[in-house]
């Protein structure tokens, strides 16, 4: 195939755009950094200081025949138009999450990619989080026995960032920010369909967009997902709790945590303990000789595999890690989350 390098450019050189340029730049054998475009002169100046070309206009970038692949890392409400323009210009496109603000927008983008025979995919980098991969391994290998509940949380204490992320017209709010990651992870955890959604938004620091949310999902078999994001939480929970028939697991960032499992099922007798203003036998802790603690399994992941896969897909050597159907599922699930929170009801739909 001759030169296997693809020319890469970034549209939107903010926090994530600069991250994309840096990460893609770590694969010089696959990607040649052609430059960036940003509507803000100061961001263009930062790019030039780092040795990157800053195109004078979007049209100049899209007209460059040496640009094969474009990453769109702009506010959420601009994704659809920018991606469609890039696809129509013959570029392959990676779009920051969420790919769009609605299923209708997403279908336009997928259709444009198909018409122009170009790759269009979304950057779901949290699929490479080692804490997520650890929980997925525990679930798939039935380490804890039959898992009946998975809790996934991300907490902060600074409210919604004071940029476009706190503005509804630009696609702000935590459901579209962290929510898309955690919902995507839930969909990847199991091959089952989700059958019900119940969601509550919080507006502790921001009335225009959600600054947090709680979502309860249930699968066909009854597996329960409890997903929560908060931006006014000063005492965080661990990133994950996993509850199985034979034990539980606590998993945090950096693969910190533990697994606690039953070692003696015959030891069922419990001595009542004082709890608050009374006694309880039901909630008395297990004797130490009836349980055993284990370390979390070692998990190794490389986020560079995302762009390695993108290049391999373009060359026709691999299937895309993030497919149109997966993008459709997470987009539809987000729509149901918004609808459930607005209507204050459980919504039943197979996804």
C-alpha positions as CSV (number, residue, x, y, z in Angstrom):
1,X,0.0,0.0,0.0
2,X,3.0,2.3,-0.1
3,X,3.2,5.0,2.6
4,X,0.9,3.8,5.4
5,X,0.9,7.1,7.1
6,X,-2.4,9.0,7.2
7,X,-2.5,12.8,7.4
8,X,-4.4,13.8,10.6
9,X,-5.9,17.2,11.6
10,X,-7.9,18.4,14.5
11,X,-10.9,20.7,14.4
12,X,-11.3,22.4,17.8
13,X,-8.0,22.8,19.7
14,X,-9.4,23.1,23.3
15,X,-8.8,20.6,26.1
16,X,-9.8,17.5,24.2
17,X,-8.6,18.7,20.8
18,X,-5.1,19.3,22.2
19,X,-5.3,15.8,23.8
20,X,-6.2,14.2,20.5
21,X,-3.3,16.0,18.8
22,X,-0.9,14.8,21.5
23,X,-2.2,11.2,21.5
24,X,-2.2,10.9,17.7
25,X,1.2,12.4,17.7
26,X,2.4,9.5,19.7
27,X,1.9,7.2,16.6
28,X,4.2,8.8,14.1
29,X,4.5,5.5,12.2
30,X,0.7,5.7,11.5
31,X,-0.3,9.3,11.6
32,X,1.3,12.5,10.3
33,X,0.1,15.6,12.2
34,X,-1.0,18.1,9.5
35,X,-2.4,20.7,11.9
36,X,-5.4,22.2,13.6
37,X,-8.2,24.7,13.1
38,X,-9.9,26.6,15.9
39,X,-12.1,29.7,15.7
40,X,-10.2,31.2,18.6
41,X,-6.9,33.0,17.7
42,X,-5.4,32.2,21.1
43,X,-5.8,28.5,20.6
44,X,-4.3,28.7,17.2
45,X,-1.3,30.6,18.8
46,X,-0.9,27.8,21.3
47,X,-0.9,25.2,18.5
48,X,1.8,27.1,16.6
49,X,3.9,27.3,19.8
50,X,3.8,23.5,19.9
51,X,5.0,23.3,16.3
52,X,1.6,22.6,14.7
53,X,0.2,24.3,11.7
54,X,-2.9,26.4,12.4
55,X,-5.1,26.5,9.3
56,X,-6.6,29.9,8.5
57,X,-10.0,28.5,8.0
58,X,-12.0,25.3,8.1
59,X,-12.3,25.4,4.3
60,X,-8.5,25.5,4.0
61,X,-8.1,22.4,6.3
62,X,-10.8,20.4,4.4
63,X,-9.3,21.4,1.1
64,X,-5.8,20.0,2.0
65,X,-5.4,16.8,0.1
66,X,-2.8,15.6,2.6
67,X,-5.4,15.5,5.4
68,X,-7.0,12.0,5.3
69,X,-8.4,11.9,8.9
70,X,-10.1,14.6,10.9
71,X,-10.9,14.6,14.6
72,X,-13.8,16.9,15.6
73,X,-13.4,18.1,19.2
74,X,-15.7,21.1,19.4
75,X,-18.8,21.9,21.5
76,X,-21.5,19.2,21.2
77,X,-24.0,21.3,19.2
78,X,-21.5,21.7,16.3
79,X,-20.6,18.1,15.8
80,X,-23.2,17.3,13.2
81,X,-22.5,20.1,10.7
82,X,-18.7,19.8,11.1
83,X,-18.6,16.0,10.7
84,X,-20.9,16.2,7.6
85,X,-18.7,18.9,6.0
86,X,-15.6,16.8,6.6
87,X,-17.1,13.6,5.3
88,X,-18.4,15.4,2.2
89,X,-14.9,16.7,1.7
90,X,-13.7,13.1,1.5
91,X,-12.2,12.9,5.0
92,X,-12.5,10.1,7.5
93,X,-13.9,11.4,10.7
94,X,-13.4,10.7,14.4
95,X,-16.0,12.7,16.5
96,X,-15.8,13.5,20.2
97,X,-18.6,12.1,22.2
98,X,-21.5,12.4,22.1
99,X,-21.5,12.2,18.4
100,X,-24.7,14.1,18.1
101,X,-27.6,15.6,20.2
102,X,-30.3,13.3,18.8
103,X,-30.8,10.0,16.9
104,X,-32.0,12.0,13.9
105,X,-28.8,14.0,13.8
106,X,-26.7,10.8,14.2
107,X,-28.5,9.1,11.3
108,X,-27.6,12.1,9.0
109,X,-24.0,11.7,9.9
110,X,-23.9,7.9,9.5
111,X,-25.7,8.2,6.1
112,X,-23.2,10.9,4.9
113,X,-20.3,8.6,5.8
114,X,-21.9,5.7,4.0
115,X,-22.6,7.8,0.9
116,X,-19.0,9.0,0.8
117,X,-17.4,5.6,1.7
118,X,-15.6,7.1,4.7
119,X,-15.1,6.0,8.3
120,X,-17.2,7.8,10.8
121,X,-16.7,6.8,14.5
122,X,-16.9,8.3,18.0
123,X,-14.2,8.7,20.5
124,X,-15.3,6.5,23.4
125,X,-12.0,6.6,25.2
126,X,-13.5,5.4,28.5
127,X,-13.7,1.9,27.0
128,X,-10.0,1.8,27.7
129,X,-10.3,2.6,31.4
130,X,-8.7,-0.2,33.3
131,X,-11.2,0.1,36.2
132,X,-14.0,-0.6,33.6
133,X,-12.1,-3.4,32.0
134,X,-11.5,-4.9,35.5
135,X,-15.3,-4.9,36.3
136,X,-16.1,-6.3,32.9
137,X,-13.6,-9.2,33.5
138,X,-15.1,-9.9,36.9
139,X,-18.6,-10.0,35.4
140,X,-17.7,-12.1,32.3
141,X,-15.6,-14.6,34.3
142,X,-18.3,-14.9,37.0
143,X,-15.6,-14.3,39.7
144,X,-18.3,-13.2,42.1
145,X,-20.9,-15.8,40.9
146,X,-24.0,-14.4,39.3
147,X,-23.8,-10.6,39.4
148,X,-27.1,-9.0,40.3
149,X,-26.1,-5.3,40.6
150,X,-23.4,-3.0,39.3
151,X,-23.0,0.5,40.6
152,X,-21.0,3.0,38.5
153,X,-20.3,6.5,39.9
154,X,-18.3,9.6,39.1
155,X,-18.3,12.4,41.6
156,X,-16.8,15.9,41.6
157,X,-17.2,19.0,43.8
158,X,-16.8,21.9,41.4
159,X,-20.1,22.0,39.7
160,X,-20.5,22.1,35.9
161,X,-17.4,23.7,34.2
162,X,-18.0,27.4,33.4
163,X,-17.8,27.2,29.6
164,X,-20.2,25.9,27.0
165,X,-20.8,22.8,29.1
166,X,-23.2,24.7,31.3
167,X,-25.3,26.0,28.4
168,X,-28.1,23.9,27.0
169,X,-27.9,25.4,23.5
170,X,-24.4,24.0,23.1
171,X,-25.3,20.5,24.4
172,X,-24.1,21.1,28.0
173,X,-24.9,19.1,31.1
174,X,-23.5,16.0,32.7
175,X,-25.7,13.4,30.9
176,X,-24.1,14.4,27.6
177,X,-20.7,14.8,29.3
178,X,-19.9,11.9,31.6
179,X,-23.2,10.2,31.1
180,X,-22.5,9.1,27.6
181,X,-19.3,7.4,28.9
182,X,-21.0,5.5,31.7
183,X,-24.0,4.5,29.6
184,X,-21.7,3.2,26.9
185,X,-19.8,1.2,29.4
186,X,-23.1,-0.3,30.7
187,X,-24.1,-1.3,27.2
188,X,-20.7,-3.0,26.7
189,X,-20.8,-4.9,30.0
190,X,-23.2,-7.5,28.8
191,X,-24.7,-8.9,25.6
192,X,-28.2,-8.5,27.0
193,X,-30.6,-5.8,26.0
194,X,-31.6,-3.1,28.4
195,X,-35.4,-3.2,29.0
196,X,-36.1,-0.3,31.4
197,X,-34.8,3.1,32.2
198,X,-35.5,5.4,35.1
199,X,-33.6,8.7,35.6
200,X,-33.5,11.7,37.9
201,X,-31.6,14.9,37.0
202,X,-30.1,17.2,39.6
203,X,-29.8,21.0,39.4
204,X,-27.9,21.8,42.5
205,X,-25.6,24.5,40.9
206,X,-27.1,25.0,37.5
207,X,-30.8,25.5,36.4
208,X,-30.2,25.4,32.7
209,X,-28.5,22.0,32.4
210,X,-28.3,18.9,34.6
211,X,-25.2,19.1,36.9
212,X,-25.7,15.4,37.9
213,X,-28.1,12.5,37.5
214,X,-29.1,9.1,38.8
215,X,-30.0,6.4,36.3
216,X,-31.4,2.9,37.0
217,X,-31.2,0.4,34.1
218,X,-32.4,-3.2,34.0
219,X,-31.5,-5.9,31.6
220,X,-33.5,-8.8,30.2
221,X,-32.3,-11.1,32.9
222,X,-32.8,-8.6,35.7
223,X,-29.2,-7.4,36.1
224,X,-29.4,-3.9,37.7
225,X,-27.2,-1.0,36.7
226,X,-27.1,2.0,39.0
227,X,-25.3,4.9,37.4
228,X,-24.7,8.2,39.1
229,X,-22.8,11.4,38.3
230,X,-22.6,14.3,40.7
231,X,-20.7,17.6,40.7
232,X,-21.5,18.7,44.2
233,X,-20.2,15.7,46.1
234,X,-17.4,16.3,48.6
235,X,-17.1,12.7,49.9
236,X,-17.0,10.4,46.9
237,X,-17.9,6.8,46.7
238,X,-15.6,4.4,44.9
239,X,-15.9,4.3,41.1
240,X,-17.6,0.9,41.1
241,X,-19.4,-1.5,43.4
242,X,-20.1,-5.0,42.0
243,X,-22.5,-7.3,43.9
244,X,-22.6,-11.0,43.1
245,X,-24.1,-14.1,44.7
246,X,-20.7,-15.2,46.1
247,X,-19.1,-11.9,46.9
248,X,-18.6,-8.2,46.2
249,X,-16.0,-6.0,44.6
250,X,-15.0,-2.4,45.1
251,X,-13.0,-0.9,42.2
252,X,-11.7,2.6,42.1
253,X,-9.5,4.7,39.8
254,X,-6.0,3.3,39.4
255,X,-7.3,-0.2,40.0
256,X,-7.5,0.4,43.8
257,X,-10.0,-1.8,45.6
258,X,-10.7,-5.3,46.7
259,X,-12.8,-8.4,46.3
260,X,-14.5,-10.0,49.3
261,X,-16.0,-13.5,48.9
262,X,-17.6,-16.2,51.0
263,X,-15.2,-18.9,52.0
264,X,-17.5,-20.9,54.2
265,X,-21.2,-21.2,53.2
266,X,-21.9,-23.5,56.2
267,X,-21.1,-20.7,58.7
268,X,-24.5,-19.1,58.7
269,X,-25.0,-18.5,62.4
270,X,-24.9,-14.8,63.3
271,X,-24.6,-13.1,66.7
272,X,-26.9,-10.0,66.9
273,X,-25.1,-6.6,66.9
274,X,-26.2,-3.2,68.1
275,X,-27.3,-1.0,65.2
276,X,-28.6,2.4,66.0
277,X,-31.3,2.1,68.6
278,X,-31.7,-1.6,68.3
279,X,-30.3,-5.1,67.5
280,X,-30.0,-6.8,64.2
281,X,-29.1,-10.3,63.3
282,X,-29.9,-10.0,59.6
283,X,-27.2,-7.3,59.1
284,X,-24.6,-8.7,61.4
285,X,-21.2,-8.8,59.7
286,X,-19.9,-12.2,58.7
287,X,-17.3,-13.9,60.9
288,X,-13.8,-13.3,59.5
289,X,-13.2,-17.0,59.1
290,X,-16.2,-17.2,56.7
291,X,-15.0,-14.7,54.1
292,X,-11.7,-14.1,52.3
293,X,-10.3,-10.9,50.7
294,X,-8.6,-10.9,47.3
295,X,-6.8,-8.3,45.3
296,X,-8.2,-7.0,42.0
297,X,-6.9,-8.7,38.9
298,X,-4.2,-6.9,36.9
299,X,-5.5,-5.2,33.9
300,X,-3.4,-3.4,31.2
301,X,-4.9,-1.1,28.6
302,X,-3.4,1.3,26.0
303,X,-5.6,4.2,24.9
304,X,-3.4,4.4,21.7
305,X,-5.2,1.3,20.5
306,X,-8.1,3.6,19.6
307,X,-6.2,5.4,16.9
308,X,-4.4,2.2,15.9
309,X,-7.8,0.7,15.2
310,X,-9.0,3.8,13.3
311,X,-6.0,3.5,11.0
312,X,-6.4,-0.2,10.5
313,X,-10.1,0.2,9.7
314,X,-9.3,2.8,7.0
315,X,-6.8,0.4,5.5
316,X,-9.4,-2.4,5.6
317,X,-7.6,-4.5,8.1
318,X,-9.9,-4.4,11.1
319,X,-13.4,-3.8,12.1
320,X,-14.1,-0.6,14.0
321,X,-14.1,-0.8,17.8
322,X,-17.0,1.7,17.9
323,X,-19.6,0.8,15.3
324,X,-22.6,2.8,14.0
325,X,-24.9,0.4,15.8
326,X,-23.2,1.0,19.1
327,X,-23.4,4.8,18.5
328,X,-27.1,4.4,17.8
329,X,-27.7,2.4,21.0
330,X,-26.0,4.9,23.4
331,X,-27.6,7.8,21.6
332,X,-31.1,6.3,22.0
333,X,-30.3,5.4,25.7
334,X,-29.4,9.0,26.4
335,X,-32.7,10.1,24.8
336,X,-34.6,7.7,27.1
337,X,-32.7,9.1,30.1
338,X,-33.7,12.6,29.3
339,X,-37.3,11.5,28.7
340,X,-37.5,9.6,31.9
341,X,-36.2,12.5,33.9
342,X,-38.6,14.9,32.3
343,X,-41.6,12.7,32.7
344,X,-40.6,11.2,36.1
345,X,-41.4,7.7,35.1
346,X,-39.9,4.4,34.2
347,X,-39.6,3.9,30.4
348,X,-39.7,0.4,29.0
349,X,-37.9,-0.1,25.7
350,X,-35.6,-2.8,24.5
351,X,-32.2,-1.3,23.5
